[in-house]
């Protein structure tokens, strides 16, 4: 285009070379081809299981979403790639009511999978899990407020890592100098227990991709290793700026959007501690199990996250459920305050979608049980 603008005429034709790609979600049969009656049966099974769990369940909603995204990409350096990207989303949301109190619970999962996904976690399992959360929280007490030790449960707690740390490791923010991690490659930014990776190669996971939206092959990027920042997630533009190879993280919502450095599956790797040992080490604190969302300032890492399921830890034991819990802190500081890290790393089965600059892409998160030495709990019971 610049050559034409300078009056140089049309550019020479580019010979395209079809590139082979990985097969991380090649499916024998996509869910869109399955009979509608089979899918309705899955929805009905989940709803029945939720209602049968407890008489206090007054509402059960179940959804199943399917997508088949086909992309073909030709690049100015001669790459030609083609990929078909399936996606299944299954969710259960329930409401429990007792003595004028109402609480909700949810469960869901999916990924780049077939209906065979339900051979592992059945619709009934998801229905019962959503009901369990809602019923447990009916007896929740007001949460204490103040600084205290917090234990983050495995799997879903990875969303805190994704939001409060992961975005700051996307190279466009560092290219612009707006990330808390700008200029810190090679420096210690976390506890030496912490190794953080972004891995697009997890077969059939929600964040898996065979090729990014710039035609590059994605892989497994080590971002933080034993507490030391090793690098950022790059698209082709940021890689050129930093004089590095792209990491295959140039993603976009659709053909009408510009590629940006984006996460795929972001994971805090396992540590040396037994999860039960971690809980036993806490005199008084909070156990965070499920998150409903939060807000993050990418420039400085400050965050507020709300819990949908949390419990008190008293004298080394998980005791009463608590409600109204907000975790308030700073992502980089929280990573530095990791004092114990479990050996039970889990990849969350949640239906996570990441938004950035008006674009949404599917992602995965994961982590083991994590003990944070100190974090502010924004509860509703002062002086507790």
PLY file of the C-alpha trace (Angstrom):
ply
format ascii 1.0
element vertex 384
property float x
property float y
property float z
element edge 383
property int vertex1
property int vertex2
end_header
0.00 0.00 0.00
2.83 2.41 0.83
4.44 1.65 -2.55
1.21 2.53 -4.36
0.88 5.71 -2.30
4.38 6.75 -3.36
3.42 6.27 -6.99
5.34 3.07 -7.46
2.47 1.21 -9.11
1.00 -2.12 -8.17
3.07 -4.46 -5.99
4.36 -7.70 -7.47
2.19 -10.80 -6.96
3.06 -12.92 -3.93
3.36 -16.68 -4.24
1.41 -18.39 -1.46
2.66 -21.53 0.25
0.08 -23.64 2.10
1.41 -24.30 5.60
0.62 -27.40 7.62
-0.61 -26.74 11.16
-0.99 -28.71 14.38
-4.14 -30.72 15.11
-5.07 -29.86 18.69
-8.81 -30.18 18.20
-9.39 -32.21 15.06
-12.74 -33.83 15.84
-14.35 -36.86 14.20
-17.74 -35.19 14.43
-18.57 -31.63 15.51
-21.45 -31.00 17.89
-23.37 -29.01 15.27
-23.93 -32.30 13.43
-25.40 -34.09 16.47
-29.20 -34.60 16.69
-31.11 -31.86 18.46
-32.87 -34.47 20.59
-29.52 -35.55 22.06
-28.72 -31.98 23.03
-32.15 -31.41 24.61
-31.61 -34.54 26.68
-28.37 -33.06 28.04
-30.15 -29.87 29.08
-32.98 -31.79 30.73
-30.58 -34.06 32.63
-28.76 -31.08 34.14
-31.99 -29.32 35.15
-33.40 -32.48 36.76
-30.20 -33.10 38.70
-30.11 -29.53 40.01
-33.72 -29.60 41.20
-33.34 -33.06 42.74
-30.30 -31.99 44.75
-32.31 -30.01 47.31
-35.92 -28.91 47.72
-34.71 -25.33 48.17
-33.68 -25.08 44.50
-36.38 -22.88 42.97
-34.88 -22.17 39.54
-32.58 -23.98 37.15
-31.45 -22.61 33.79
-29.28 -24.64 31.42
-27.64 -23.52 28.19
-25.62 -25.20 25.46
-23.86 -23.13 22.85
-22.00 -24.30 19.76
-19.71 -22.56 17.33
-17.71 -23.61 14.30
-15.26 -20.91 13.19
-13.45 -21.41 9.91
-10.52 -19.20 9.01
-8.29 -18.91 5.97
-5.41 -16.49 6.11
-2.96 -15.31 3.47
-0.06 -13.12 4.55
2.27 -10.77 2.70
5.21 -13.10 3.38
3.53 -15.93 1.47
1.84 -17.92 4.24
-1.48 -19.60 3.52
-3.17 -21.33 6.44
-6.59 -22.84 7.01
-8.16 -23.89 10.31
-11.56 -25.02 11.55
-12.12 -24.13 15.21
-15.01 -25.80 17.06
-16.28 -24.61 20.44
-18.79 -26.05 22.91
-20.14 -24.08 25.88
-22.35 -25.68 28.54
-23.64 -23.84 31.58
-26.00 -24.36 34.50
-27.29 -21.53 36.70
-29.53 -22.21 39.69
-31.20 -20.23 42.46
-31.84 -21.55 45.96
-34.29 -19.92 48.37
-34.96 -20.42 52.08
-36.59 -18.18 54.71
-36.46 -15.16 52.44
-32.80 -15.65 51.52
-31.78 -16.29 47.92
-28.41 -17.45 46.62
-27.24 -18.55 43.19
-24.76 -21.12 41.97
-23.32 -22.00 38.59
-21.25 -24.61 36.84
-20.19 -25.12 33.28
-17.51 -26.21 30.92
-16.64 -27.20 27.40
-13.86 -26.37 25.01
-12.90 -27.51 21.53
-14.62 -30.84 22.16
-17.37 -33.21 21.01
-20.38 -34.27 23.08
-18.00 -36.91 24.42
-16.94 -34.17 26.83
-19.89 -35.22 28.99
-18.43 -38.69 29.50
-16.09 -37.01 32.00
-18.32 -34.41 33.66
-21.92 -35.29 32.94
-24.74 -32.73 32.69
-25.98 -34.17 35.98
-22.63 -33.44 37.61
-22.80 -29.81 36.51
-26.39 -29.53 37.74
-25.51 -30.89 41.17
-22.40 -28.72 41.42
-24.37 -25.55 40.68
-27.00 -26.59 43.24
-24.33 -27.38 45.84
-22.90 -23.88 45.58
-26.29 -22.18 45.88
-27.40 -24.28 48.87
-24.06 -23.87 50.66
-24.23 -20.09 50.36
-27.74 -19.93 51.89
-26.06 -20.29 55.28
-23.26 -17.83 54.52
-22.37 -15.28 57.17
-21.12 -11.75 56.61
-17.46 -11.75 55.63
-14.82 -10.16 57.86
-12.94 -7.15 56.54
-9.27 -6.26 56.74
-5.89 -7.63 55.75
-5.48 -11.36 56.21
-4.10 -14.53 54.72
-6.03 -15.85 51.73
-5.93 -19.29 50.15
-6.99 -19.43 46.50
-8.47 -22.74 45.39
-7.09 -24.56 42.33
-8.39 -24.06 38.80
-10.86 -21.18 38.72
-8.61 -18.89 40.78
-6.44 -18.70 37.67
-8.80 -15.97 36.46
-7.19 -13.64 39.02
-3.78 -14.43 37.51
-5.15 -13.87 34.00
-6.64 -10.48 34.76
-4.28 -9.01 37.35
-0.98 -10.28 35.91
-1.48 -11.78 32.45
-2.67 -8.64 30.66
0.38 -6.79 31.91
2.52 -9.39 30.13
0.94 -8.73 26.72
3.62 -7.01 24.66
1.53 -4.19 23.21
1.10 -2.66 26.67
4.86 -2.96 27.22
5.63 -1.54 23.77
3.57 1.50 24.76
5.11 1.64 28.24
1.74 1.31 29.99
2.31 -2.00 31.79
3.59 -2.48 35.31
6.07 -4.97 33.78
7.59 -2.62 31.18
11.38 -2.90 31.08
11.56 -5.64 33.71
12.59 -8.67 31.62
15.29 -10.51 33.55
14.23 -9.00 36.86
12.53 -10.70 39.81
8.82 -9.86 39.75
7.31 -12.67 41.85
7.99 -15.20 44.58
10.55 -17.78 43.49
7.75 -20.36 43.83
5.99 -18.84 40.81
6.35 -19.99 37.21
3.72 -18.64 34.81
3.21 -19.96 31.29
0.86 -19.32 28.39
0.18 -22.56 26.51
-1.85 -22.72 23.30
-1.01 -26.42 22.85
-3.35 -27.91 25.49
-5.39 -30.29 23.37
-9.12 -29.44 23.08
-8.86 -26.72 25.75
-10.83 -23.52 25.44
-7.71 -21.47 24.73
-6.10 -23.94 22.30
-5.29 -22.71 18.79
-3.52 -24.45 15.93
-2.49 -21.15 14.37
-2.86 -17.56 15.47
-4.69 -14.91 13.47
-1.48 -13.74 11.80
-0.59 -17.20 10.47
2.02 -17.92 13.15
2.35 -21.21 15.00
1.63 -20.76 18.72
3.35 -22.71 21.44
4.18 -22.72 25.13
5.64 -19.42 26.33
7.36 -19.16 29.72
6.53 -15.68 30.99
7.77 -15.86 34.59
10.22 -18.55 35.69
10.92 -19.09 39.39
9.90 -15.50 40.00
11.96 -13.94 37.19
10.27 -12.24 34.22
11.40 -14.02 31.04
9.35 -12.31 28.35
6.04 -11.09 26.96
3.32 -12.41 24.66
3.88 -11.09 21.14
2.06 -10.52 17.91
4.13 -9.71 14.81
4.07 -5.96 15.42
5.37 -6.11 18.98
7.91 -8.80 18.08
9.32 -6.51 15.39
9.50 -3.66 17.89
11.40 -5.75 20.44
13.48 -7.50 17.72
12.18 -10.92 18.78
10.29 -13.77 17.16
6.49 -13.71 17.46
5.12 -16.08 20.11
2.00 -16.91 18.09
-0.31 -14.82 20.28
-1.67 -12.48 17.61
-5.42 -13.02 18.04
-8.55 -11.22 16.91
-12.28 -11.67 17.32
-12.98 -11.78 13.59
-11.64 -10.75 10.18
-12.91 -7.22 10.81
-10.69 -6.72 13.87
-6.97 -6.01 14.14
-4.74 -8.70 15.69
-3.49 -7.99 19.21
-1.22 -9.85 21.61
-3.64 -12.03 23.59
-3.43 -14.87 26.08
-4.51 -18.44 25.27
-4.29 -20.76 28.32
-2.51 -18.92 31.13
-1.33 -21.12 33.99
0.54 -20.76 37.26
2.48 -24.00 37.51
2.49 -26.41 40.47
4.58 -25.88 43.59
5.90 -28.20 46.32
3.17 -28.01 48.97
0.29 -30.33 49.82
-3.04 -28.42 49.60
-4.15 -29.67 53.02
-0.87 -28.48 54.49
-1.54 -25.03 53.04
-4.95 -24.79 54.72
-3.57 -26.10 58.03
-0.97 -23.31 58.03
-3.63 -20.56 58.23
-4.76 -19.41 61.68
-7.53 -17.16 60.36
-8.21 -16.24 56.76
-10.37 -16.75 53.69
-10.58 -19.68 51.29
-11.55 -18.39 47.83
-13.24 -21.04 45.71
-15.26 -19.37 42.93
-15.03 -15.91 41.39
-17.76 -13.85 39.74
-15.50 -11.29 38.08
-13.54 -8.17 38.84
-11.86 -5.00 37.69
-8.17 -4.46 36.95
-6.02 -1.42 36.17
-3.48 -2.86 33.72
-1.13 0.10 34.15
-0.44 -0.61 37.83
-1.99 -4.04 38.44
-4.53 -2.91 41.06
-7.59 -5.17 41.17
-10.89 -5.87 42.91
-12.37 -9.37 42.56
-15.68 -10.64 43.93
-16.26 -14.17 45.21
-19.37 -16.21 44.56
-18.15 -18.95 46.89
-15.80 -18.44 49.80
-15.23 -19.79 53.30
-13.58 -18.84 56.56
-10.41 -20.64 57.55
-10.15 -20.94 61.33
-7.34 -22.73 63.15
-6.27 -24.51 59.98
-9.75 -25.72 58.98
-12.23 -24.56 56.34
-15.38 -23.69 58.29
-18.33 -21.38 57.57
-19.31 -20.04 54.15
-19.06 -16.25 53.84
-20.76 -13.76 51.53
-19.98 -10.29 50.29
-16.28 -11.05 49.85
-14.11 -8.80 47.69
-10.38 -9.34 47.29
-8.55 -6.04 46.87
-4.91 -5.91 45.92
-2.22 -5.52 43.32
-1.34 -8.32 40.90
2.47 -8.02 40.99
2.42 -7.63 44.78
0.21 -10.70 45.17
2.68 -12.79 43.14
5.49 -11.56 45.38
3.41 -12.49 48.45
2.87 -16.13 47.43
4.24 -18.02 50.45
2.98 -21.54 49.66
2.06 -23.14 46.34
0.19 -26.42 45.96
1.18 -29.47 43.95
-2.41 -29.76 42.64
-2.44 -27.56 39.53
-5.80 -27.69 37.72
-6.96 -26.28 34.40
-10.29 -24.57 34.99
-13.29 -26.00 33.19
-14.93 -22.58 33.14
-16.33 -20.84 30.08
-13.85 -17.97 30.12
-13.96 -15.19 27.53
-11.43 -12.36 27.54
-12.25 -8.85 26.39
-9.69 -6.33 25.15
-10.11 -3.23 22.98
-13.67 -4.28 22.16
-12.66 -7.78 21.06
-13.60 -11.05 22.77
-11.68 -14.32 22.44
-11.96 -17.65 24.30
-9.25 -18.36 26.87
-8.33 -20.88 29.54
-6.87 -20.42 33.01
-5.30 -22.70 35.58
-3.43 -22.77 38.88
-2.80 -24.88 41.98
-3.87 -24.02 45.53
-2.14 -20.74 46.44
-1.49 -19.14 49.83
-1.15 -15.36 49.76
0.60 -14.02 52.84
-1.47 -10.86 53.00
-4.31 -9.40 50.98
-7.11 -6.94 51.73
-10.50 -8.57 52.16
-13.33 -6.17 51.53
-16.00 -7.82 53.66
-19.08 -6.44 55.39
-18.23 -7.33 59.01
-15.76 -4.80 60.41
-13.52 -5.61 63.33
-13.92 -9.35 62.87
0 1
1 2
2 3
3 4
4 5
5 6
6 7
7 8
8 9
9 10
10 11
11 12
12 13
13 14
14 15
15 16
16 17
17 18
18 19
19 20
20 21
21 22
22 23
23 24
24 25
25 26
26 27
27 28
28 29
29 30
30 31
31 32
32 33
33 34
34 35
35 36
36 37
37 38
38 39
39 40
40 41
41 42
42 43
43 44
44 45
45 46
46 47
47 48
48 49
49 50
50 51
51 52
52 53
53 54
54 55
55 56
56 57
57 58
58 59
59 60
60 61
61 62
62 63
63 64
64 65
65 66
66 67
67 68
68 69
69 70
70 71
71 72
72 73
73 74
74 75
75 76
76 77
77 78
78 79
79 80
80 81
81 82
82 83
83 84
84 85
85 86
86 87
87 88
88 89
89 90
90 91
91 92
92 93
93 94
94 95
95 96
96 97
97 98
98 99
99 100
100 101
101 102
102 103
103 104
104 105
105 106
106 107
107 108
108 109
109 110
110 111
111 112
112 113
113 114
114 115
115 116
116 117
117 118
118 119
119 120
120 121
121 122
122 123
123 124
124 125
125 126
126 127
127 128
128 129
129 130
130 131
131 132
132 133
133 134
134 135
135 136
136 137
137 138
138 139
139 140
140 141
141 142
142 143
143 144
144 145
145 146
146 147
147 148
148 149
149 150
150 151
151 152
152 153
153 154
154 155
155 156
156 157
157 158
158 159
159 160
160 161
161 162
162 163
163 164
164 165
165 166
166 167
167 168
168 169
169 170
170 171
171 172
172 173
173 174
174 175
175 176
176 177
177 178
178 179
179 180
180 181
181 182
182 183
183 184
184 185
185 186
186 187
187 188
188 189
189 190
190 191
191 192
192 193
193 194
194 195
195 196
196 197
197 198
198 199
199 200
200 201
201 202
202 203
203 204
204 205
205 206
206 207
207 208
208 209
209 210
210 211
211 212
212 213
213 214
214 215
215 216
216 217
217 218
218 219
219 220
220 221
221 222
222 223
223 224
224 225
225 226
226 227
227 228
228 229
229 230
230 231
231 232
232 233
233 234
234 235
235 236
236 237
237 238
238 239
239 240
240 241
241 242
242 243
243 244
244 245
245 246
246 247
247 248
248 249
249 250
250 251
251 252
252 253
253 254
254 255
255 256
256 257
257 258
258 259
259 260
260 261
261 262
262 263
263 264
264 265
265 266
266 267
267 268
268 269
269 270
270 271
271 272
272 273
273 274
274 275
275 276
276 277
277 278
278 279
279 280
280 281
281 282
282 283
283 284
284 285
285 286
286 287
287 288
288 289
289 290
290 291
291 292
292 293
293 294
294 295
295 296
296 297
297 298
298 299
299 300
300 301
301 302
302 303
303 304
304 305
305 306
306 307
307 308
308 309
309 310
310 311
311 312
312 313
313 314
314 315
315 316
316 317
317 318
318 319
319 320
320 321
321 322
322 323
323 324
324 325
325 326
326 327
327 328
328 329
329 330
330 331
331 332
332 333
333 334
334 335
335 336
336 337
337 338
338 339
339 340
340 341
341 342
342 343
343 344
344 345
345 346
346 347
347 348
348 349
349 350
350 351
351 352
352 353
353 354
354 355
355 356
356 357
357 358
358 359
359 360
360 361
361 362
362 363
363 364
364 365
365 366
366 367
367 368
368 369
369 370
370 371
371 372
372 373
373 374
374 375
375 376
376 377
377 378
378 379
379 380
380 381
381 382
382 383
